[in-house]
Amino acid sequence: MLPPKVAQTQVVIIMIEKAGEDNTALKTECNNIFKTLKSAGVRVEFDDRTVYKSGWKFNHWEQRGVPIRLELGKRDLD
């Protein structure tokens, strides 16, 4: 991992979703967090790819040195 000041992407938001469930509220909340962080000047990415599972996304971003991973799932919204 890289230090946040040096990292190209400081924060990545990963949506923890289950197949077959309605994830529109979850995606909306992730987008709201993304916009808030972006407006605060944080270099942030939102990984909303549905082709890959969460574990693959964790590994993908960890290999790129992203220091902070923000995971948001249905239980977090509840």
N, C-alpha and C positions, 0 to 999 in steps of 0.2 A: 504494500500500500504506500501511496505517496502522501506527503503532508498536504493538508487542504490548500495552503497558499500556492503550492506548486502544481497540484493536480489539474489536468485539463477539465475534468468533470469532478466537482466537489461532492455532489450528492446525486444518488440515483434513487428514483422512486419505483418500487416494484409492487405490482398489484398481485396479491395472492387470491387467485380465483379458483372456483371449482367448476368443472365442466357441467353444463346443463342448467346452471343457475343464472338468474338475471343479475348481471353485474353493472347495470347502468348507474346506480347510486354510488357504487364503489369507484367506478371510473370518473364520475363527476367530482367526487371528493379528492381523488388523486390529481385531477386537473386543477382544482382549487389550490391545493398545496403547491403544485408546480408553479402556478401563476404568482402565488405569494412569495415563494422563494426567489423566483426569477426577478420580481420587482424589487426585492431586497438586495439584488446584486450577487446572488449565489449562482455559480455555474452548476446547473441542475439538468438532469435528463429524466424523462418519464418513459420507462420501458413497458409499453402496453401490448407487446407482441403476444398473440394468442397461440402461435405455432409452437412455442417453447414452454416447458414447465418451469416452475419457480427455481428449482435447483440448478437448472441449466443457466438461467439468467443470473443467479448469484455468482456462479463460477465465471461467467462471461465478464461481468463487471469487476469482479475481484482481480481477474487477470489483467485488466486495464488499469488497476491501481486506484480505483475510486475509494476514497477513505470512508465515506458514510453511505450506508445502504438503509433506506427508509422502506420498510415493508408495511403494507396496509392490506388488511383482509376484512372479510365480512364481520368477524367477531369484534374487530376494532371499531367498526361503525356502530355496532349494537351497544 
